[in-house]
Amino acid sequence: MGLALYRKYRPRSLDEIVGQDHITDLLKTAIKNDRIAHAYLLTGPRGVGKTSIARILAFSINGLKYSDKGHIDIIEIDAASNTGVDNIRDLKDKVLVAPTVAKKKVYIIDEVHMLSKSAFNALLKTLEEPPTHVVFILATTNPEKLPDTIISRTQRFNFRLVPEKLIADHLKFIAKNENINAESEVFNIIAKQGNGSFRDSITLFDQISSLSSQEKITKEKVLESIGLVDYNIIKETIKLIINGDLKQIADQINILEYSGVSASILAEQLIYELQKYIIKYPKLSNLTLKLINIRKSTYPYPELLASLINTASDFKEKVSNIKAKKIEGISSDLSALNKIASYKKPTENKLNKLAKKELEDQSKIKEEIQKNPVEETVSPKSEDKKDTKLEDKKEANGSVNRNFDFQEVINIVQENDDTALYALLSKCKTKRHNETLTIYSSGIYKKKLSEATYFKKIKDIITKIDNTIEIIDIKNEKLQLKDASQQEAIDIMGGGEIIDV
């Protein structure tokens, strides 16, 4: 049986510890100057290196080479399973015995916050007047549960969550050593999912790499294995909220629910992404608080949808007010210009000419606004444009392109109360060529439409409407780009289409 990656790549010296330089630098200096304290307290979240540093420190204090097998004078105690006062009293008797081989006897007490009140009192007596040959290293994830009298008699080191970039770089190092082939983005996704924990990230990477066997680990495989939603869909959902698009939000959530995505995981991803928008849009802070409670909800998806719709409604009202104020402002300008134009003089001077010209311009603006209402959006997407040159070429080659009203299909699905299929088709685009109708979709939408159940429903409805269509093809909407620079440009602009000119 192979060794788990997190154990195989456990640090064996202070120099190998990643992301905790503020602690390792101090400890290395103390060891070098032989200024060893009688008790250390290591606090911080799980999986960031507390136990690893405790073991390395124990060996370094005694000038010994690190060994996974342990040492007779380095004793590890799990406080979670030794919580009683009798265990600590037994420890008090043993600390009086001098070390067998090493310079000092080191006791590592993990999860020390699990000790009982009487056990803490017994331990306090030892910490107050410890023997010179004993060093205590206490580790805990909950320092607030420790008595102040214990904390005050130790040197405390607070561990931090490890930055995602450092975790991702370390995962790349492991993948290279283990000959694991993975896309670069895979490491970033796993590091983000690890939430600052080295151990959790490495364990997750180990799990995914074992599932993939010899195949290359792709972004899609990772998202599917973990049960995550594509981050582009998360960003799109937040933009829909800010734009107040209630219908699109409802369709999006319905699709994700029918795809089997966990409401709790979706809420967590939204919370993580919302942090980037809260300062610009303070209203989103209330949504974040609501999403935190989704995990505990009896009906997570209805509560999630209600929270998103309520927040989007607030934004929609704000956008409507902005439109009204802009139209009101234009009307006021027009009234002022009308007054200027009403003052007639025998000779038309320059002022009259300017006023008339301004009046004409403002009238055009008003007509334009009435035809095309102003819309407030955060990051509008580029509208799809028809490549007329390409269409002309196709018609010149003799191809027959008949029109097909795909909206008629969507209306029939809606009449049949098929909510899931309606949500999937409402995001599609279509194109007919001779007897072939191509339906363009993307991501999980395309995947669901390609399933036999949905595909048969679509085919039956289309054939009933137009029996001249013999072939129905579902394709990915993603653009086929010539080079990476085009993709980078499209990503920056938030989407688009390549048009040859």
C-alpha positions as a printed NumPy array, in Angstrom:
array([[  0.   ,   0.   ,   0.   ],
       [  1.411,   3.38 ,  -1.047],
       [  2.067,   6.167,   1.428],
       [ -0.392,   9.087,   1.348],
       [  1.1  ,  12.146,  -0.366],
       [  0.624,  14.422,   2.666],
       [  2.706,  12.005,   4.767],
       [  5.262,  11.379,   2.036],
       [  5.887,  15.119,   1.616],
       [  5.736,  16.079,   5.306],
       [  8.522,  18.64 ,   6.048],
       [ 11.636,  17.266,   7.801],
       [ 13.346,  20.564,   8.647],
       [ 12.339,  24.143,   9.427],
       [ 13.654,  25.193,   5.996],
       [ 11.062,  22.961,   4.302],
       [  8.119,  24.606,   6.09 ],
       [  6.156,  26.751,   3.604],
       [  4.087,  29.818,   4.436],
       [  5.107,  30.193,   8.119],
       [  8.368,  32.161,   7.814],
       [  7.41 ,  34.453,  10.719],
       [  7.612,  31.378,  12.996],
       [ 10.45 ,  29.367,  11.474],
       [ 12.83 ,  32.359,  11.449],
       [ 12.332,  32.941,  15.188],
       [ 12.736,  29.26 ,  16.059],
       [ 15.907,  28.882,  13.97 ],
       [ 17.432,  31.893,  15.738],
       [ 16.469,  30.536,  19.177],
       [ 17.999,  27.119,  18.398],
       [ 21.169,  28.703,  17.006],
       [ 21.627,  30.855,  20.15 ],
       [ 20.58 ,  27.997,  22.467],
       [ 17.732,  30.049,  23.929],
       [ 15.162,  27.289,  24.309],
       [ 11.972,  28.01 ,  26.282],
       [ 10.53 ,  25.451,  28.68 ],
       [  7.079,  25.567,  26.96 ],
       [  5.769,  26.502,  23.505],
       [  2.157,  26.989,  22.38 ],
       [  1.423,  26.533,  18.654],
       [ -2.023,  27.793,  17.607],
       [ -3.791,  28.085,  14.274],
       [ -6.148,  26.367,  11.784],
       [ -5.781,  22.716,  10.845],
       [ -3.345,  21.506,   8.238],
       [ -0.937,  24.475,   8.309],
       [  2.081,  22.764,   9.927],
       [  1.649,  22.912,  13.73 ],
       [  2.38 ,  19.218,  14.39 ],
       [  5.154,  19.139,  11.773],
       [  6.941,  22.092,  13.372],
       [  6.438,  20.59 ,  16.857],
       [  8.197,  17.374,  15.791],
       [ 10.971,  19.176,  13.909],
       [ 11.518,  21.5  ,  16.898],
       [ 11.728,  18.528,  19.28 ],
       [ 14.539,  16.942,  17.219],
       [ 16.3  ,  20.275,  16.603],
       [ 16.385,  21.112,  20.346],
       [ 18.302,  17.89 ,  20.944],
       [ 20.534,  18.29 ,  17.879],
       [ 19.123,  15.076,  16.391],
       [ 18.393,  14.205,  12.761],
       [ 14.641,  14.112,  12.052],
       [ 13.072,  10.655,  11.87 ],
       [  9.469,   9.638,  11.159],
       [  9.944,   6.724,  13.569],
       [ 10.182,   9.066,  16.553],
       [ 12.607,   8.963,  19.484],
       [ 12.563,   7.52 ,  22.976],
       [ 12.921,  10.97 ,  24.579],
       [ 10.314,  12.641,  22.347],
       [  6.84 ,  11.722,  23.614],
       [  3.664,  12.615,  21.682],
       [  0.363,  12.731,  23.576],
       [ -3.051,  13.105,  21.963],
       [ -5.055,  15.178,  24.433],
       [ -8.303,  14.203,  22.675],
       [ -7.929,  10.629,  23.951],
       [ -6.092,  11.477,  27.197],
       [ -8.339,  14.152,  28.64 ],
       [ -8.507,  13.008,  32.265],
       [ -6.621,  14.32 ,  35.284],
       [ -5.134,  10.852,  35.901],
       [ -3.292,  11.02 ,  32.577],
       [ -1.724,  14.36 ,  33.476],
       [ -0.8  ,  13.166,  37.009],
       [  0.946,  10.197,  35.412],
       [  2.738,  12.664,  33.152],
       [  3.842,  14.735,  36.195],
       [  5.568,  11.668,  37.652],
       [  7.329,  10.824,  34.363],
       [  8.733,  14.307,  33.695],
       [ 10.883,  13.993,  36.831],
       [ 12.824,  11.167,  35.154],
       [ 15.868,  12.41 ,  33.196],
       [ 16.059,  11.809,  29.413],
       [ 17.5  ,   8.456,  28.338],
       [ 19.72 ,   9.561,  25.436],
       [ 18.928,  13.113,  24.356],
       [ 19.771,  16.407,  26.098],
       [ 16.135,  17.15 ,  26.866],
       [ 12.925,  15.204,  27.177],
       [ 10.279,  16.781,  24.931],
       [  6.525,  16.314,  25.421],
       [  4.286,  17.195,  22.444],
       [  0.634,  17.525,  23.54 ],
       [ -1.617,  17.797,  20.465],
       [ -5.162,  19.251,  20.663],
       [ -4.379,  20.42 ,  24.195],
       [ -7.697,  22.304,  24.403],
       [ -9.428,  18.922,  24.841],
       [ -8.072,  18.482,  28.398],
       [-10.545,  18.677,  31.272],
       [-10.487,  21.54 ,  33.804],
       [ -8.895,  19.339,  36.478],
       [ -6.3  ,  18.119,  33.962],
       [ -5.385,  21.738,  33.133],
       [ -4.918,  22.457,  36.844],
       [ -2.596,  19.477,  37.167],
       [ -0.626,  20.541,  34.069],
       [ -0.333,  24.092,  35.418],
       [  1.646,  22.865,  38.442],
       [  4.212,  21.289,  36.117],
       [  4.438,  24.373,  33.861],
       [  4.98 ,  26.673,  36.861],
       [  8.147,  24.885,  37.989],
       [  9.284,  22.558,  35.195],
       [ 12.456,  20.459,  35.456],
       [ 15.348,  21.911,  33.435],
       [ 15.576,  18.782,  31.278],
       [ 11.927,  19.008,  30.046],
       [ 10.367,  21.011,  27.205],
       [  6.61 ,  21.116,  26.538],
       [  5.208,  21.817,  23.05 ],
       [  1.44 ,  22.353,  23.093],
       [ -0.588,  22.506,  19.859],
       [ -4.237,  23.503,  19.394],
       [ -6.767,  24.767,  16.886],
       [ -8.851,  26.4  ,  19.647],
       [ -6.6  ,  28.551,  21.872],
       [ -9.634,  30.399,  23.257],
       [-10.507,  27.233,  25.21 ],
       [ -7.194,  27.271,  27.087],
       [ -6.992,  28.894,  30.554],
       [ -5.073,  32.177,  30.594],
       [ -2.823,  30.735,  33.298],
       [ -1.591,  28.08 ,  30.839],
       [ -1.132,  30.523,  27.925],
       [  0.831,  33.003,  30.062],
       [  3.446,  30.35 ,  30.885],
       [  4.256,  29.545,  27.253],
       [  5.82 ,  31.171,  24.214],
       [  2.922,  31.442,  21.781],
       [  3.235,  31.181,  17.988],
       [  0.172,  31.908,  15.831],
       [  0.063,  30.047,  12.512],
       [ -1.532,  31.602,   9.447],
       [ -3.535,  30.133,   6.569],
       [ -1.164,  29.387,   3.688],
       [ -1.641,  31.643,   0.589],
       [ -3.196,  29.892,  -2.424],
       [ -0.2  ,  30.632,  -4.671],
       [  2.221,  28.887,  -2.302],
       [ -0.067,  25.849,  -2.086],
       [ -0.464,  25.722,  -5.887],
       [  3.32 ,  25.932,  -6.385],
       [  3.867,  23.139,  -3.844],
       [  1.277,  20.947,  -5.599],
       [  3.119,  21.489,  -8.907],
       [  6.341,  20.379,  -7.184],
       [  4.644,  17.19 ,  -5.933],
       [  3.071,  16.512,  -9.354],
       [  6.452,  16.813, -11.039],
       [  8.082,  14.402,  -8.567],
       [  5.222,  11.9  ,  -8.859],
       [  4.975,  12.192, -12.692],
       [  1.349,  13.343, -12.452],
       [  0.16 ,  15.144, -15.605],
       [ -2.278,  17.955, -14.892],
       [ -3.42 ,  21.24 , -16.414],
       [ -1.993,  24.345, -14.759],
       [ -5.424,  25.595, -13.664],
       [ -6.032,  22.354, -11.737],
       [ -3.515,  23.345,  -9.06 ],
       [ -5.184,  26.746,  -8.556],
       [ -8.64 ,  25.155,  -8.17 ],
       [ -7.395,  22.623,  -5.6  ],
       [ -5.449,  25.303,  -3.702],
       [ -8.559,  27.496,  -3.535],
       [-10.66 ,  24.552,  -2.361],
       [ -8.093,  23.78 ,   0.362],
       [ -8.952,  27.081,   2.106],
       [ -5.377,  27.731,   3.205],
       [ -4.741,  24.203,   4.528],
       [ -1.702,  22.408,   3.11 ],
       [ -2.842,  18.996,   4.325],
       [ -6.382,  19.363,   2.934],
       [ -5.059,  20.532,  -0.442],
       [ -2.527,  17.708,  -0.773],
       [ -5.111,  15.114,   0.319],
       [ -7.577,  16.404,  -2.289],
       [ -4.871,  16.35 ,  -4.968],
       [ -3.975,  12.783,  -3.967],
       [ -7.627,  11.757,  -4.276],
       [ -8.102,  13.319,  -7.725],
       [ -4.801,  11.987,  -9.096],
       [ -5.709,   8.438,  -8.04 ],
       [ -9.11 ,   8.698,  -9.758],
       [ -7.545,   9.916, -12.998],
       [ -4.988,   7.069, -13.187],
       [ -2.68 ,   7.722, -16.165],
       [ -4.933,  10.296, -17.845],
       [ -4.189,  13.986, -17.82 ],
       [ -6.058,  15.74 , -14.999],
       [ -8.251,  18.447, -16.541],
       [-10.114,  21.374, -15.025],
       [-13.452,  19.756, -15.956],
       [-12.524,  16.466, -14.235],
       [-11.554,  18.31 , -11.036],
       [-14.767,  20.361, -10.96 ],
       [-16.813,  17.205, -11.548],
       [-14.937,  15.202,  -8.895],
       [-15.282,  17.882,  -6.225],
       [-18.826,  18.83 ,  -7.23 ],
       [-17.926,  22.462,  -7.931],
       [-19.583,  24.871, -10.37 ],
       [-17.442,  26.469, -13.073],
       [-16.166,  29.811, -11.729],
       [-17.372,  31.587, -14.901],
       [-20.952,  30.571, -14.034],
       [-20.471,  31.932, -10.493],
       [-19.279,  35.282, -11.878],
       [-22.151,  35.357, -14.386],
       [-24.679,  34.725, -11.584],
       [-23.327,  37.664,  -9.558],
       [-23.533,  39.94 , -12.606],
       [-27.149,  38.871, -13.141],
       [-27.885,  39.823,  -9.516],
       [-26.318,  43.266,  -9.914],
       [-28.184,  43.812, -13.201],
       [-31.471,  42.787, -11.537],
       [-32.196,  40.042, -14.095],
       [-34.659,  37.962, -12.057],
       [-35.699,  35.528, -14.803],
       [-32.14 ,  34.642, -15.807],
       [-31.213,  34.054, -12.154],
       [-34.138,  31.666, -11.693],
       [-33.216,  29.782, -14.9  ],
       [-29.565,  29.55 , -13.827],
       [-30.369,  28.145, -10.382],
       [-32.891,  25.654, -11.836],
       [-30.278,  24.31 , -14.255],
       [-27.693,  23.917, -11.487],
       [-30.213,  22.159,  -9.239],
       [-31.246,  19.703, -11.977],
       [-27.538,  19.086, -12.712],
       [-27.081,  17.762,  -9.164],
       [-24.952,  20.625,  -7.826],
       [-25.029,  20.896,  -4.016],
       [-26.714,  24.079,  -2.77 ],
       [-24.183,  24.318,   0.073],
       [-21.203,  24.149,  -2.3  ],
       [-22.833,  26.68 ,  -4.65 ],
       [-23.423,  29.026,  -1.691],
       [-19.796,  28.665,  -0.56 ],
       [-18.513,  29.517,  -4.05 ],
       [-20.803,  32.557,  -4.227],
       [-19.622,  33.751,  -0.794],
       [-15.99 ,  33.458,  -1.876],
       [-16.606,  35.429,  -5.104],
       [-18.887,  38.05 ,  -3.502],
       [-15.996,  39.291,  -1.351],
       [-14.564,  40.931,  -4.489],
       [-17.758,  42.949,  -5.074],
       [-18.866,  43.956,  -1.556],
       [-16.92 ,  47.249,  -1.344],
       [-18.333,  48.473,  -4.675],
       [-21.82 ,  47.075,  -3.968],
       [-22.436,  47.132,  -0.165],
       [-25.921,  45.617,  -0.633],
       [-24.229,  42.296,  -1.395],
       [-23.03 ,  42.045,   2.223],
       [-26.578,  41.132,   3.336],
       [-26.685,  38.41 ,   0.681],
       [-23.395,  37.004,   1.984],
       [-24.846,  36.695,   5.492],
       [-27.898,  34.863,   4.123],
       [-25.755,  32.457,   2.095],
       [-23.777,  31.478,   5.202],
       [-26.95 ,  29.884,   6.626],
       [-27.747,  27.823,   3.501],
       [-25.736,  24.855,   4.819],
       [-28.047,  24.602,   7.858],
       [-31.268,  25.059,   5.865],
       [-33.894,  22.296,   5.594],
       [-34.759,  23.509,   2.078],
       [-31.426,  24.838,   0.775],
       [-32.308,  25.487,  -2.888],
       [-35.578,  27.396,  -2.296],
       [-33.83 ,  29.503,   0.362],
       [-30.855,  30.09 ,  -1.937],
       [-33.073,  31.172,  -4.832],
       [-35.165,  33.444,  -2.569],
       [-32.007,  35.15 ,  -1.233],
       [-30.655,  35.795,  -4.742],
       [-34.006,  37.047,  -6.093],
       [-34.553,  39.434,  -3.136],
       [-31.111,  40.979,  -3.58 ],
       [-31.528,  41.216,  -7.366],
       [-34.908,  42.97 ,  -6.859],
       [-33.177,  45.693,  -4.825],
       [-30.674,  46.228,  -7.626],
       [-33.43 ,  46.234, -10.271],
       [-35.249,  49.017,  -8.393],
       [-32.046,  51.039,  -8.244],
       [-31.446,  50.631, -12.012],
       [-35.039,  51.776, -12.73 ],
       [-34.526,  54.887, -10.569],
       [-31.324,  55.727, -12.45 ],
       [-33.183,  55.478, -15.795],
       [-35.969,  57.734, -14.518],
       [-33.51 ,  60.368, -13.263],
       [-31.636,  60.41 , -16.573],
       [-34.84 ,  60.886, -18.574],
       [-35.967,  63.59 , -16.117],
       [-32.637,  65.364, -16.533],
       [-32.928,  65.347, -20.324],
       [-36.482,  66.732, -20.086],
       [-35.285,  69.597, -17.841],
       [-32.542,  70.461, -20.339],
       [-35.054,  70.502, -23.181],
       [-37.363,  72.855, -21.225],
       [-34.502,  75.248, -20.585],
       [-33.525,  75.24 , -24.256],
       [-37.133,  75.863, -25.309],
       [-37.169,  79.022, -23.143],
       [-33.946,  80.239, -24.759],
       [-35.363,  79.607, -28.234],
       [-38.585,  81.544, -27.416],
       [-36.716,  84.885, -27.176],
       [-36.852,  86.213, -30.737],
       [-34.71 ,  89.056, -32.041],
       [-34.885,  91.002, -35.322],
       [-31.548,  89.59 , -36.406],
       [-30.616,  85.943, -35.792],
       [-27.283,  86.136, -33.936],
       [-24.808,  83.411, -32.964],
       [-26.588,  82.702, -29.667],
       [-29.843,  81.877, -31.483],
       [-28.006,  79.502, -33.824],
       [-26.327,  77.679, -30.928],
       [-29.584,  77.384, -28.989],
       [-31.433,  75.939, -31.993],
       [-28.655,  73.47 , -32.713],
       [-28.589,  72.368, -29.051],
       [-32.389,  72.   , -29.08 ],
       [-32.235,  69.738, -32.135],
       [-29.489,  67.596, -30.561],
       [-31.372,  67.229, -27.277],
       [-34.587,  66.302, -29.123],
       [-32.727,  63.531, -30.908],
       [-31.322,  62.282, -27.6  ],
       [-34.804,  62.184, -26.055],
       [-36.204,  60.239, -29.039],
       [-33.271,  57.813, -28.864],
       [-33.803,  57.205, -25.127],
       [-37.511,  56.572, -25.647],
       [-36.714,  54.058, -28.382],
       [-33.822,  52.439, -26.534],
       [-34.142,  52.75 , -22.71 ],
       [-30.896,  53.282, -20.815],
       [-29.664,  50.136, -19.089],
       [-27.176,  50.01 , -16.201],
       [-24.946,  46.944, -16.349],
       [-21.736,  46.033, -14.576],
       [-19.892,  44.339, -17.376],
       [-22.074,  44.027, -20.488],
       [-21.299,  41.181, -22.763],
       [-20.63 ,  41.683, -26.469],
       [-23.738,  40.966, -28.529],
       [-23.618,  38.233, -31.087],
       [-23.198,  39.626, -34.603],
       [-24.   ,  37.933, -37.865],
       [-21.107,  37.462, -40.226],
       [-22.83 ,  38.674, -43.399],
       [-19.848,  37.905, -45.589],
       [-19.867,  34.269, -44.468],
       [-23.625,  33.988, -45.138],
       [-23.189,  35.477, -48.643],
       [-20.477,  32.937, -49.411],
       [-22.699,  30.053, -48.29 ],
       [-25.611,  31.237, -50.448],
       [-23.262,  31.726, -53.393],
       [-22.189,  28.083, -53.139],
       [-25.789,  26.977, -53.591],
       [-26.674,  26.104, -49.984],
       [-30.316,  26.505, -48.988],
       [-30.953,  28.249, -45.642],
       [-34.584,  28.269, -44.551],
       [-35.703,  30.152, -41.464],
       [-36.777,  28.185, -38.412],
       [-38.541,  29.855, -35.468],
       [-36.883,  28.2  , -32.447],
       [-39.008,  30.357, -30.11 ],
       [-41.971,  28.18 , -31.131],
       [-40.154,  25.159, -29.642],
       [-39.499,  27.052, -26.401],
       [-43.198,  28.089, -26.204],
       [-44.374,  24.478, -26.564],
       [-41.948,  23.338, -23.834],
       [-43.259,  26.101, -21.568],
       [-46.874,  25.066, -22.238],
       [-45.923,  21.487, -21.269],
       [-44.641,  22.813, -17.888],
       [-41.218,  21.223, -18.505],
       [-39.265,  23.698, -16.319],
       [-35.881,  22.015, -16.646],
       [-35.958,  21.767, -20.464],
       [-37.317,  25.315, -20.741],
       [-34.407,  26.647, -18.64 ],
       [-31.897,  24.789, -20.835],
       [-33.37 ,  25.88 , -24.2  ],
       [-33.839,  29.547, -23.217],
       [-30.046,  30.003, -23.324],
       [-29.577,  28.345, -26.752],
       [-28.981,  29.762, -30.211],
       [-29.867,  27.947, -33.435],
       [-28.901,  27.896, -37.079],
       [-30.507,  26.002, -39.964],
       [-28.634,  24.718, -42.99 ],
       [-30.619,  22.662, -45.515],
       [-32.153,  19.741, -43.562],
       [-29.858,  20.242, -40.535],
       [-30.75 ,  22.333, -37.468],
       [-27.758,  23.105, -35.221],
       [-28.44 ,  24.037, -31.587],
       [-25.606,  25.931, -29.915],
       [-25.159,  25.659, -26.152],
       [-22.224,  25.473, -23.711],
       [-20.85 ,  23.776, -20.584],
       [-23.332,  21.86 , -18.458],
       [-26.218,  23.147, -20.629],
       [-24.881,  21.308, -23.703],
       [-24.144,  18.218, -21.622],
       [-27.735,  18.048, -20.312],
       [-29.296,  18.711, -23.756],
       [-27.242,  15.846, -25.241],
       [-28.761,  13.356, -22.79 ],
       [-31.125,  10.887, -24.496],
       [-34.231,  11.976, -22.526],
       [-33.938,  15.677, -23.343],
       [-32.73 ,  15.099, -26.925],
       [-35.782,  12.924, -27.76 ],
       [-38.181,  15.567, -26.401],
       [-36.489,  18.277, -28.5  ],
       [-36.464,  16.136, -31.652],
       [-40.166,  15.218, -31.324],
       [-41.215,  18.864, -30.95 ],
       [-39.029,  20.102, -33.854],
       [-40.232,  17.312, -36.187],
       [-43.864,  18.162, -35.341],
       [-43.243,  21.825, -36.231],
       [-41.182,  21.181, -39.402],
       [-40.847,  17.635, -40.766],
       [-38.271,  18.753, -43.371],
       [-35.602,  18.883, -40.635],
       [-33.879,  15.507, -40.678],
       [-30.75 ,  16.127, -38.585],
       [-30.529,  17.869, -35.195],
       [-27.002,  18.644, -34.007],
       [-26.076,  20.03 , -30.573],
       [-22.732,  21.842, -30.586],
       [-20.602,  23.772, -28.116],
       [-20.993,  27.525, -28.417],
       [-17.309,  28.124, -27.513],
       [-15.345,  29.995, -30.21 ],
       [-12.596,  28.192, -32.093],
       [ -9.771,  30.706, -31.774],
       [ -6.633,  30.859, -33.874],
       [ -4.231,  31.775, -31.113],
       [ -3.977,  32.449, -27.364],
       [ -3.91 ,  36.233, -27.839],
       [ -7.455,  36.194, -29.222],
       [ -8.687,  34.199, -26.209],
       [ -6.911,  36.621, -23.853],
       [ -8.593,  39.579, -25.582],
       [-12.029,  37.942, -25.345],
       [-11.522,  37.13 , -21.639],
       [-10.626,  40.774, -20.947],
       [-13.68 ,  42.063, -22.843],
       [-16.015,  39.564, -21.114],
       [-16.885,  37.615, -24.317],
       [-17.207,  38.253, -28.028],
       [-16.993,  36.891, -31.536],
       [-14.177,  36.804, -34.136],
       [-15.269,  38.423, -37.433],
       [-13.124,  38.315, -40.588],
       [-12.985,  41.584, -42.522]])
